[in-house]
Amino acid sequence: MSELRAVLVGLRSYAAPRGDDRNLTLLVLAAVVLAWAALIAVAAAGAMGGGTSANGSGMSGMAGMSGMAGMSGMSGMAGMAGMSGMSGMSGMGSRPSSGAAATLLGSGLALAIAMWTLMVAAMMLPAALPAVQHVAVNSLRWRRRRAAATFLVVYIAIWAVFGAVLIALAPLWSGVDGKLVLAAALAAAAGWQLTVHKRRALRDCHRPSPLPPSGRAATRGVLEFAWRNSSACVRSCWAMMLAMAVASSMMIFWMVAITGIVLTEKLATKPRQATRVAAVLLGAGALVTGASALIG
Amino acid sequence: MTSEATQFIRRNVWTLPAGDTTLEEYAEAVAIMKSRHASDPTSWTYQAAMHGTHATTSEPLWNGCQHGTWFFVAWHRMFIFYFERIVRAAVVQAGGSSKWALPFWDYGAGGEQATIPTAFRHKHVNGKPNPLFVAERAQGVNAGLALPPPVTSSAHALSRRRFTGTAQFGGGVTPAQQFSNSTGQLEQTPHNVVHDAIGGNGGWMSDPDRAAADPIFWLHHSDIDRLWSIWSSSGHQDPTDPRWTGQHFSFFDAHGSKVEKTPADVLDIRGQLGYTYEAAPPAPAAAEPPVAAMTAMSSSSDEEPEPELVGASDTPVQLVGAPASVSFEIDSKASQVVLAQSDSGEPSHVYLSVEDIEADKNPGTVYGLYVNLPGDPSPQTAESHHAGNVSFFGVERARDPRGDEHAHSLRFVHEITALTQRLASQGEWDGQHVTVTFRPFGLIPPDRPELGHALPQTASTSEPPVTIGRVSILFS
């Protein structure tokens, strides 16, 4: 109960940010809302785009979101995750001419990374907000925006690099039934939740490092803190985000569930219970997904 | 909880009347509790472990202490209340008084009273082992050296107007957890620094996981509790926020059964808990009038804006037992923003923050913080630049918490408004250049309080290092 209260108290401070970091908090929250809106729009458009793709008219709209989803040729949201879009791509390469395929592949890759980054922003920024506020409050006022922006760029960049690695690795599992891949990723995420490494990573998410006030030292201080914080965040959440990367259906469901887990773990004062409950949920998700793959 | 019928009086351990048996009975009860099995909640080991323990196994309610949080005073009030009942039952069991109450150690009274009471100093009493003796205390404590006045002074804490808020009395709003990062002024001085000064390097009192195993711990906390009751009963408001008043904490009573209390259950010590403190001097804040008086004057409104960072050091300082300084500039662009909102052109409040403190091990050294201290100062000069103290009680647990909590580094904030105003009037504070000096305190002869700010005779330079990540100044 007290853990639930801690999470609620944390969330309430999001809703009513105090003092001078108010605008910054609102800005980050606005970015989160926009990212969710965009992703939901893609999901909705993807559901329709999937249909148009089937009758061959989806390709021309490449740059558009629906084209992106349509390109994947998979059920709706798949294109959003990027990787799945890529695996869809490889299956379609033989249809257009080879030059067009290369262009398609290039823009597909960029789109995939863009979509991944959007997803990271939607799912991870809520949990990163306390760190952004920490950077802002502990910087001189005229440096606050710069410091917070530096932190955010590093944070997103590190997650984007992780996403790029997954995209590069996507062909490894492109031949396997998507649901089985997701089941395996969810099982891995459930297992990771129970390791001491997860526990240490989560602890490190809360450790500050000194932030010098001005000059190059200030920039270096923010970079160092951003690196410490975001690498801990990736260590903590990589397995759950791997599941996101390979999910090819029910994307919004998994996004909401995993965002909820990440946020609860971050805001709980004693996160062990939350981590274990999350492991059970992820494990159950793995079983259901795996079973539906085998039955279906 | 219903009102207690019997009133118990907690007395000053140094002024117990001749022939009083409180301490003999305490010693007997400690011996009885020590003889109980460690799994018995009324045993000495179990009670100490409820504060903190190094044991890797865990029993119910172990490692429950609350530090760096607004729950600090309330949790410890409950903790020693139930401990006192367990001791009283043991006293009665040994044929002692059913009126037994935990004495308090008013080290702040100075002189002889700033030394550990004699009953705790000797390994043997009448040829038998003394249950109140602990060898693991700082060098000189058991020899009767005194805690220096700046370490024992509660004047600054008692002068704080509010319970929560930056550098206020009782700590910041945090969830209930063992070591948080919003330490109130009472918890900093005298609580933390007395812990460290008694325990020293490697002693029990300076380690939260061993502290409560030293019988003096309970008399120290009795005094901290007394100071809270003095503060509350002198027109100050304890929190009314339901997150504070309604937080449940569990303990064991004298029968070893689990009991629960919330801070709301322990606000009135006489009415709700049935004990009082022997009358204290009415105005303890008088010990250090300038800071107390000027701080009270300088704050008029109840709602203070969040203090704003205006300057900070850019390289960490390492403390190894010797004096160390760090200098930095106050950023004029940043301070202008705050000063523009002030009628006087001066900040309403000035805070000194010592933050990102990390160490593998608490060296047990207490440092005084001094602002713009000239080189090679006399103890009197040092005193006039004294801004507060810092020590590192709990630094290990902050970094590597027991069980399941988040790690963090320590951070202590001191209000230095009155000090900077005084220094400004002497031409020693220009609102731009700041030098913060850390100077270790040593124990002193009880009859030489003027040595309170003198450097210890045997200053070490090889203690376990403590890194101060940043020192900063905040205005509001």
Boltz contact constraints between the chains, C-beta under 6 A:
constraints:
  - contact:
      token1: [A, 6]
      token2: [B, 175]
      max_distance: 6.0
  - contact:
      token1: [A, 19]
      token2: [B, 306]
      max_distance: 6.0
  - contact:
      token1: [A, 140]
      token2: [B, 309]
      max_distance: 6.0
  - contact:
      token1: [A, 140]
      token2: [B, 331]
      max_distance: 6.0
  - contact:
      token1: [A, 140]
      token2: [B, 334]
      max_distance: 6.0
  - contact:
      token1: [A, 141]
      token2: [B, 334]
      max_distance: 6.0
  - contact:
      token1: [A, 141]
      token2: [B, 337]
      max_distance: 6.0
  - contact:
      token1: [A, 142]
      token2: [B, 333]
      max_distance: 6.0
  - contact:
      token1: [A, 203]
      token2: [B, 406]
      max_distance: 6.0
  - contact:
      token1: [A, 203]
      token2: [B, 407]
      max_distance: 6.0
  - contact:
      token1: [A, 206]
      token2: [B, 406]
      max_distance: 6.0
  - contact:
      token1: [A, 206]
      token2: [B, 407]
      max_distance: 6.0
  - contact:
      token1: [A, 206]
      token2: [B, 408]
      max_distance: 6.0
  - contact:
      token1: [A, 207]
      token2: [B, 407]
      max_distance: 6.0
  - contact:
      token1: [A, 208]
      token2: [B, 356]
      max_distance: 6.0
  - contact:
      token1: [A, 210]
      token2: [B, 316]
      max_distance: 6.0
  - contact:
      token1: [A, 210]
      token2: [B, 356]
      max_distance: 6.0
  - contact:
      token1: [A, 210]
      token2: [B, 469]
      max_distance: 6.0
  - contact:
      token1: [A, 210]
      token2: [B, 470]
      max_distance: 6.0
  - contact:
      token1: [A, 212]
      token2: [B, 314]
      max_distance: 6.0
  - contact:
      token1: [A, 213]
      token2: [B, 312]
      max_distance: 6.0
  - contact:
      token1: [A, 217]
      token2: [B, 314]
      max_distance: 6.0
  - contact:
      token1: [A, 269]
      token2: [B, 175]
      max_distance: 6.0
  - contact:
      token1: [A, 269]
      token2: [B, 177]
      max_distance: 6.0
  - contact:
      token1: [A, 270]
      token2: [B, 404]
      max_distance: 6.0
  - contact:
      token1: [A, 270]
      token2: [B, 405]
      max_distance: 6.0
  - contact:
      token1: [A, 272]
      token2: [B, 404]
      max_distance: 6.0
